[in-house]
Amino acid sequence: MMKKLSGIVATLSLVFILTACGGSGEESSASGGSDESVTLQLGHALSPGTPAADKIDEMAETVEEETDGRVVFDIYPDSQLGSETEMLEQIQVGSMQAGAIMVGSMQTLDMKMAIEDLPYMWKDVEHAREAYKGEFGEKLADIASEQGLTQIGYLEWGKRHITNNEKPIVDPEDLEGVNIRVAETALRVDAFEEVGALPTVMAFSEVYGALQQGALDAQENPLSVINAAKFYEVQDYLSLTGHFYNTVMMMVETDTWDQISEEDQKLIKEETSKISEEVTEMNDSMEEDYLAELEENGMQINDDVNTEAFREAMLPVYDKWEEEVFGKELMDVYREASGWEK
């Protein structure tokens, strides 16, 4: 069973562990790493009740049981430890040891990570999933490694769709002048500005209240989040725009990861890979359930979105960001995996 310790206790535990491993002269285990136990405080912004959040909890329980307590994950969901940007900062300074952070949010460490926020970047979800298993996912992991983070897996967060209170969103022109909340990523702001929207950067924890008070017209998120956050209580229309596809990178601070034996590292990666597959299966199987529940709660669902027109309208951000941020090498890896170039 996972241990819910306070951040202070978790941090002090890590300091003790690192001191014991680095300064006591103890021999490492034959399989690498240390014989000491390691507690990993892991934060994420995922809402409890969504597939990714629930599967992270399951992974933590399994790892603790299978390692006989040598590796313990303390899970803090739903931005309890701050925004994704703040959690990344905490990992880098050592007050957190692990995270499950959306790839696009990691642009605060390296702007190349913003590549995940290219609009309509995958021809279909199958190409997206395969890309993260291949060279594209490896490239992102390499960028994270340069920042002192070891990638241990990816979890699908899914396609993002738009909710609002005015009317169904069918064509890009329907977003003209719409004040829509977006996460703290510059490329998302650029993409929505291309269609005349007024993107507002806001922490997720503030979105429901802003929609309720009319400070925002619209927001965009995957179906699982729209449902879990009960946005149907403050939004009338859901339009299946599918404009962004998000993936969560599960990571451990590298110095801490190195304190874990190779045997336990292997187990952690295997369990992360397992839940990754389970999350994609759940996302597929639950999509109709999400739509049905949203509709039952009064939301009008629009699946007649001119996605080709949206993609065409947002395409100018590709050239701009390739030239100024991503570079040809990374974009070529993306293009090869995208499905659009075939």
C-alpha positions as CSV (number, residue, x, y, z in Angstrom):
1,M,0.0,0.0,0.0
2,M,1.3,3.4,-0.9
3,K,2.6,5.6,1.9
4,K,1.2,9.1,1.9
5,L,4.0,11.1,3.5
6,S,4.3,14.8,3.7
7,G,6.7,16.6,1.2
8,I,9.0,17.4,4.1
9,V,9.3,13.8,5.3
10,A,9.8,12.6,1.7
11,T,12.5,15.1,1.1
12,L,14.3,14.3,4.4
13,S,14.1,10.6,3.6
14,L,15.7,11.2,0.2
15,V,18.5,13.2,1.8
16,F,19.2,10.4,4.2
17,I,19.2,7.8,1.5
18,L,21.5,9.8,-0.8
19,T,23.9,10.5,2.2
20,A,23.9,6.8,3.1
21,C,24.6,5.7,-0.5
22,G,27.1,8.4,-1.4
23,G,29.0,9.0,1.8
24,S,29.0,5.9,3.9
25,G,31.3,3.8,1.7
26,E,28.7,1.0,1.5
27,E,29.0,-1.4,-1.4
28,S,26.4,-1.2,-4.1
29,S,24.3,-4.3,-4.8
30,A,25.5,-6.7,-7.5
31,S,22.8,-5.6,-9.9
32,G,23.8,-1.9,-9.6
33,G,22.4,1.0,-7.5
34,S,22.0,0.7,-3.7
35,D,20.7,-1.8,-1.2
36,E,18.9,1.1,0.6
37,S,15.2,1.8,0.0
38,V,14.3,4.9,-2.1
39,T,11.1,7.0,-1.7
40,L,10.0,8.8,-4.8
41,Q,7.6,11.7,-4.4
42,L,5.8,11.8,-7.7
43,G,3.5,14.7,-8.6
44,H,1.2,15.1,-11.6
45,A,-1.7,17.3,-12.8
46,L,-4.0,14.4,-13.9
47,S,-7.4,14.2,-12.3
48,P,-8.3,11.2,-10.1
49,G,-10.7,8.9,-11.9
50,T,-9.1,9.3,-15.3
51,P,-7.3,6.2,-16.8
52,A,-3.8,7.7,-16.6
53,A,-4.1,8.9,-13.0
54,D,-5.6,5.6,-11.8
55,K,-3.0,3.5,-13.5
56,I,-0.2,5.5,-12.0
57,D,-1.6,4.6,-8.6
58,E,-1.7,0.9,-9.6
59,M,1.9,1.0,-10.9
60,A,3.1,2.5,-7.6
61,E,1.4,-0.2,-5.5
62,T,2.8,-3.0,-7.7
63,V,6.3,-1.6,-7.6
64,E,6.3,-1.3,-3.8
65,E,5.0,-4.8,-3.4
66,E,7.3,-6.4,-6.0
67,T,10.4,-4.7,-4.6
68,D,9.5,-5.5,-1.0
69,G,9.5,-1.8,-0.2
70,R,12.9,-1.0,-1.7
71,V,11.1,1.5,-4.1
72,V,8.1,3.5,-2.8
73,F,6.2,6.0,-4.9
74,D,4.4,8.8,-3.0
75,I,1.7,10.0,-5.5
76,Y,0.3,13.5,-5.4
77,P,-2.3,13.9,-8.2
78,D,-4.4,16.8,-9.5
79,S,-1.7,19.5,-9.2
80,Q,-1.5,19.2,-5.4
81,L,2.1,20.2,-5.5
82,G,1.6,23.0,-7.9
83,S,1.4,23.5,-11.7
84,E,3.4,21.3,-14.1
85,T,5.9,24.1,-14.4
86,E,6.3,24.3,-10.7
87,M,6.6,20.6,-10.3
88,L,9.4,20.5,-12.9
89,E,11.2,23.1,-10.9
90,Q,10.8,21.1,-7.7
91,I,12.2,18.0,-9.4
92,Q,15.2,19.9,-10.6
93,V,16.0,21.3,-7.1
94,G,15.4,17.9,-5.4
95,S,12.3,18.5,-3.4
96,M,10.4,16.1,-5.7
97,Q,12.0,13.0,-7.2
98,A,9.6,12.1,-10.0
99,G,6.8,13.4,-12.1
100,A,4.2,12.6,-14.8
101,I,4.2,15.8,-16.9
102,M,2.7,16.6,-20.2
103,V,5.5,16.7,-22.8
104,G,4.4,20.2,-24.0
105,S,4.7,21.6,-20.5
106,M,8.3,20.6,-20.4
107,Q,9.2,23.4,-22.8
108,T,10.1,25.4,-19.6
109,L,13.2,23.2,-19.5
110,D,13.8,23.1,-23.3
111,M,11.6,24.8,-25.9
112,K,12.0,21.9,-28.2
113,M,9.6,20.0,-26.0
114,A,6.9,22.3,-27.2
115,I,6.8,20.2,-30.4
116,E,4.0,18.2,-28.9
117,D,1.7,21.3,-29.1
118,L,1.8,21.4,-32.9
119,P,-1.9,21.4,-34.0
120,Y,-3.2,18.4,-35.9
121,M,0.3,16.9,-35.9
122,W,-0.7,13.2,-36.3
123,K,-2.7,11.8,-39.2
124,D,-4.4,9.5,-36.7
125,V,-4.0,8.3,-33.2
126,E,-2.2,5.1,-34.3
127,H,0.6,7.1,-35.8
128,A,0.8,9.2,-32.6
129,R,1.1,6.1,-30.4
130,E,3.7,4.5,-32.6
131,A,5.8,7.7,-32.7
132,Y,6.2,7.8,-28.9
133,K,7.4,4.1,-29.0
134,G,10.0,4.9,-31.7
135,E,12.6,7.5,-32.6
136,F,10.3,10.5,-31.9
137,G,9.8,9.3,-28.3
138,E,13.6,8.6,-28.0
139,K,14.4,12.2,-29.1
140,L,12.2,13.7,-26.4
141,A,13.7,11.4,-23.8
142,D,17.2,12.5,-24.9
143,I,16.2,16.2,-24.4
144,A,14.9,15.3,-20.9
145,S,18.1,13.5,-20.1
146,E,20.1,16.7,-20.9
147,Q,18.0,18.3,-18.1
148,G,18.8,15.6,-15.5
149,L,15.6,13.6,-16.0
150,T,15.4,9.9,-16.8
151,Q,12.3,9.1,-18.9
152,I,10.7,5.8,-17.7
153,G,7.6,5.8,-19.9
154,Y,4.8,7.6,-21.7
155,L,1.1,7.7,-20.9
156,E,-1.5,8.8,-23.4
157,W,-3.5,11.8,-22.3
158,G,-5.4,12.0,-25.6
159,K,-6.9,14.4,-28.1
160,R,-8.1,17.7,-26.8
161,H,-11.6,19.1,-27.7
162,I,-13.3,22.4,-27.2
163,T,-16.2,23.3,-24.9
164,N,-18.1,26.6,-24.8
165,N,-21.4,28.2,-24.0
166,E,-22.2,30.0,-27.3
167,K,-22.6,27.5,-30.1
168,P,-21.1,24.4,-31.7
169,I,-17.6,25.0,-33.1
170,V,-17.6,23.8,-36.7
171,D,-15.2,26.1,-38.6
172,P,-12.2,28.1,-37.6
173,E,-14.2,31.3,-37.9
174,D,-16.4,30.1,-35.0
175,L,-13.5,30.8,-32.6
176,E,-13.1,34.4,-33.7
177,G,-13.0,36.5,-30.6
178,V,-13.6,33.6,-28.2
179,N,-11.8,33.8,-24.9
180,I,-10.5,30.3,-24.5
181,R,-8.3,28.9,-21.7
182,V,-5.1,27.2,-22.7
183,A,-2.3,25.6,-20.7
184,E,0.9,27.5,-20.1
185,T,2.5,26.8,-23.5
186,A,3.5,29.4,-26.1
187,L,2.8,27.2,-29.2
188,R,-0.8,26.6,-28.1
189,V,-1.3,30.3,-27.8
190,D,0.1,30.9,-31.3
191,A,-2.1,28.1,-32.7
192,F,-5.3,29.6,-31.4
193,E,-4.3,33.1,-32.4
194,E,-4.1,31.9,-35.9
195,V,-7.8,31.3,-36.0
196,G,-8.7,34.6,-34.3
197,A,-9.3,33.2,-30.8
198,L,-8.3,35.0,-27.6
199,P,-6.2,32.4,-25.7
200,T,-5.9,32.9,-22.0
201,V,-3.2,31.1,-20.0
202,M,-4.6,29.9,-16.7
203,A,-3.9,27.2,-14.2
204,F,-6.3,24.3,-14.5
205,S,-7.5,24.6,-10.9
206,E,-8.9,28.0,-11.8
207,V,-10.8,27.0,-15.0
208,Y,-14.1,25.8,-13.6
209,G,-14.6,28.9,-11.5
210,A,-13.7,31.2,-14.4
211,L,-16.2,29.4,-16.7
212,Q,-18.8,29.6,-14.0
213,Q,-18.3,33.3,-13.6
214,G,-18.1,34.1,-17.3
215,A,-14.5,35.2,-17.2
216,L,-13.9,32.6,-19.9
217,D,-15.9,31.6,-22.9
218,A,-14.4,28.3,-23.5
219,Q,-11.7,25.7,-22.6
220,E,-10.1,22.7,-24.2
221,N,-9.2,19.3,-22.8
222,P,-9.4,15.5,-23.4
223,L,-12.8,13.9,-22.9
224,S,-11.7,12.2,-19.7
225,V,-10.8,15.6,-18.1
226,I,-14.0,17.3,-19.3
227,N,-16.0,14.6,-17.7
228,A,-13.9,14.3,-14.5
229,A,-13.9,18.1,-14.0
230,K,-17.7,18.2,-14.5
231,F,-17.4,21.0,-17.1
232,Y,-20.9,20.0,-18.2
233,E,-22.1,22.0,-15.2
234,V,-20.8,25.2,-16.6
235,Q,-20.5,24.6,-20.4
236,D,-23.3,23.8,-22.9
237,Y,-21.4,22.6,-26.0
238,L,-18.7,20.1,-26.7
239,S,-17.1,20.2,-30.2
240,L,-14.9,17.2,-31.1
241,T,-12.1,19.3,-32.6
242,G,-9.2,17.0,-31.6
243,H,-6.7,19.8,-32.3
244,F,-3.9,18.7,-29.9
245,Y,-2.8,15.2,-28.9
246,N,-1.1,15.1,-25.5
247,T,1.2,12.5,-23.9
248,V,2.5,12.5,-20.4
249,M,6.2,11.7,-19.8
250,M,6.9,9.7,-16.6
251,M,10.3,10.6,-15.3
252,V,12.6,10.3,-12.4
253,E,15.4,12.7,-11.4
254,T,18.5,11.0,-12.7
255,D,20.7,11.1,-9.6
256,T,17.8,9.5,-7.7
257,W,17.2,6.9,-10.5
258,D,20.8,5.9,-10.2
259,Q,20.3,4.9,-6.6
260,I,17.9,2.2,-7.7
261,S,19.3,-1.2,-8.6
262,E,19.2,-2.3,-12.2
263,E,16.8,-5.1,-11.3
264,D,14.3,-2.7,-9.7
265,Q,14.8,-0.1,-12.6
266,K,13.8,-2.9,-15.0
267,L,10.7,-3.7,-13.0
268,I,9.7,-0.1,-12.9
269,K,10.0,0.3,-16.6
270,E,8.1,-2.9,-17.3
271,E,5.3,-1.8,-15.0
272,T,5.2,1.6,-16.7
273,S,5.1,0.0,-20.1
274,K,2.3,-2.2,-19.0
275,I,0.1,0.6,-17.7
276,S,0.9,2.6,-20.8
277,E,-0.8,-0.1,-22.9
278,E,-3.7,-0.3,-20.5
279,V,-4.3,3.4,-20.6
280,T,-4.5,3.5,-24.4
281,E,-7.0,0.5,-24.3
282,M,-9.1,2.3,-21.6
283,N,-9.1,5.5,-23.6
284,D,-10.4,3.7,-26.6
285,S,-13.0,1.6,-24.8
286,M,-14.2,4.5,-22.6
287,E,-14.6,7.2,-25.3
288,E,-18.3,6.4,-26.0
289,D,-19.0,6.2,-22.3
290,Y,-17.5,9.7,-21.8
291,L,-19.6,11.1,-24.6
292,A,-22.7,9.4,-23.3
293,E,-22.2,10.7,-19.8
294,L,-21.6,14.2,-21.0
295,E,-24.7,14.1,-23.1
296,E,-26.7,12.7,-20.2
297,N,-25.6,15.7,-18.1
298,G,-26.9,18.1,-20.7
299,M,-24.0,18.8,-23.0
300,Q,-24.7,19.1,-26.7
301,I,-22.1,17.2,-28.6
302,N,-21.0,18.3,-32.0
303,D,-19.0,15.8,-34.1
304,D,-19.4,17.8,-37.3
305,V,-16.1,19.7,-37.1
306,N,-14.2,20.8,-40.2
307,T,-10.9,19.6,-39.0
308,E,-9.3,20.0,-42.4
309,A,-10.1,23.7,-42.3
310,F,-8.7,24.0,-38.7
311,R,-5.5,22.2,-39.7
312,E,-5.0,24.4,-42.7
313,A,-5.7,27.6,-40.7
314,M,-3.2,26.6,-38.0
315,L,-0.4,25.3,-40.3
316,P,1.6,28.6,-40.4
317,V,2.9,27.8,-36.9
318,Y,4.8,24.8,-38.3
319,D,7.2,26.9,-40.4
320,K,7.6,29.5,-37.7
321,W,8.4,27.1,-34.9
322,E,10.7,24.9,-37.1
323,E,12.8,27.9,-38.0
324,E,12.9,29.5,-34.6
325,V,12.8,26.6,-32.2
326,F,12.7,23.0,-33.3
327,G,15.1,22.9,-36.2
328,K,15.0,20.6,-39.3
329,E,16.5,17.5,-37.6
330,L,13.8,17.2,-35.0
331,M,11.0,18.1,-37.4
332,D,12.2,15.5,-39.9
333,V,11.9,12.8,-37.2
334,Y,8.4,14.1,-36.5
335,R,7.4,14.2,-40.2
336,E,8.6,10.7,-40.8
337,A,6.4,9.4,-38.0
338,S,3.4,11.7,-38.5
339,G,1.6,9.8,-41.2
340,W,1.1,12.9,-43.3
341,E,4.2,12.4,-45.4
342,K,3.3,8.9,-46.7
